[in-house]
């Protein structure tokens, strides 16, 4: 189990959400 991949995916998801604000 590699948590690095998980963290990277989370960061990417969070970054995408932050970049695209859905108001």
C-alpha positions in Angstrom: 0.0 0.0 0.0 1.5 3.3 -1.1 -0.1 6.3 0.6 2.0 8.6 -1.6 -0.2 7.9 -4.6 -3.3 8.5 -2.4 -2.0 11.8 -1.2 -1.1 12.8 -4.7 -4.6 11.9 -5.9 -6.2 13.8 -3.1 -4.0 16.9 -3.8 -4.9 16.7 -7.4 -8.6 16.4 -6.6 -8.4 19.3 -4.1 -6.4 21.4 -6.5 -8.9 20.8 -9.3 -11.8 21.7 -7.0 -10.0 24.8 -5.8 -9.1 25.8 -9.3 -12.7 25.3 -10.5 -14.9 27.0 -7.8 -18.4 25.5 -8.1 -20.6 28.2 -6.5 
